[in-house]
Amino acid sequence: MTTPSLQDGINEAGSPVDLLWRPDDAPWTPPVVAPEHAGWRQEQHAWHSAVALSDLSHHMSDTTIEGPDATRLLSEVSANDYRDFAVGRAKQFVPVAPDGNIITDGILLREAEQRYLLSGVPAAQNWVRYHGANGGYDVEFGTDPDSRHRGGPPKLFRYQVQGPLAGELVAAVFGGPLPPVRFFHTTPVELRGMRFRALRHGMAGQPGFEFFGEWEHGAAVEEALLRAGERFGLVRVGGFAYPTASMDSGWIPSPTPAIYTAPELSGYREHLPLRSYEGVRPLTGSFFSTDIEDHYCTPYELGYGRSISFDHEFIGRDALLKAKDDVRRTKVTLEFDPADVRAALGGGFVHGYARNRVEVDGALVGVTHQTDSFDPAGTVLALALVDREHARTGTGVHVAWGEHPGPGTAPDADLGFPRIRATVHPAPYGEHARTRYRLNAYWVSVSMFIFTTP
């Protein structure tokens, strides 16, 4: 029996939006990991006041790219600069479609001269695998899906520690400071005979490290972190709180892949299964358009301009070069009015990736991409792309809160959605992430460690 393709699904539904619009879908949360350990409020505060431990072993897909043509393949399917990409270093992977819009991002680690590890949601990995298999490249792939789709344990464990006391915890676990390592670089570490790696990274605008290695060592590494963390007030982070960490760092997760309409990508859509990430990732929220391209965004809008290099040929290069001088939207954090939140949403936990309308005087000026209750701010925050003329800090906007029913109802229909007052703030939201955390170039050791962010 032939497996239906993404293009089959689009044809049967009538359009990409008809296929993907599912307002009743539950918001994504990490699989396997418990929703809460100490309570989502305490867990959010932990990465600001002490140290938090997150289990990242289950929610990401990993793909290895290995072979003599690995670097050439990656260079030709992404906008990144590979000239000084050293072994042991990681970077934000930025693949773009022929129209210059982003496929989605990922984290790319160079493990060896001819071997890379690409981690994140599967969309970027599917893009690389397709072009590698169909472009005559001498490469091999290996993929370990996330724990919703794998069956059995992952190949790698991943534990992230972050917070003001993260450095002291790391020193306690390893009996002293680790070697100095720059942001998004890795260093080999050893603990009780177990060898694995440490990636200098943080997801909430606070000091952070991700430890990763063979799954068989994961339980012992986690136990060592938990035991040493008792004296530092370590808090385990559950599935509710972890996705909200991107609010502090200003990272918009999982933009809509720009693959659904371009004629030159018809072969790619025929290749992707209907039940792929690209076929099941839902669109929801008060912002509705019958044109899927209204959900696309450029790397510049997402803040990835510093990762783009035009010194090589790659898919989408010409379109992306034109987009550089026509960036109409910018990434911001919206701080919701607490009184409006209580009236419209109540006092429970709020989390989701709905595309809600951002308005000024009733006119559409932007769209939210992630919305979360954020206890350190005492309200709900949203990461949004907003027209540049309305992106100044302190600007007042309204967010239309609700679920448009989708096809069959006019995009601009008056559905009686409540309008929540909100104020524009920078992204990243946290002052530490915007200033001190971005200024340092190295992770150094004194009485504790000092970390940096991208």
Helices and strands as residue ranges (DSSP letters): H 6-13, H 16-20, H 40-49, E 52-55, E 61-66, H 70-76, E 90-93, E 106-112, E 115-120, H 122-134, E 140-144, E 156-162, H 166-174, E 181-182, E 186-191, E 194-200, E 208-214, G 215-217, H 218-229, G 230-232, E 235-237, G 242-244, H 245-249, G 263-265, H 266-271, H 277-280, G 292-295, G 305-307, H 317-323, E 329-336, H 338-345, E 351-352, E 357-360, E 363-374, G 375-377, E 379-387, G 388-390, E 396-400, E 419-425, H 431-434, H 436-439, E 442-445, E 449-450
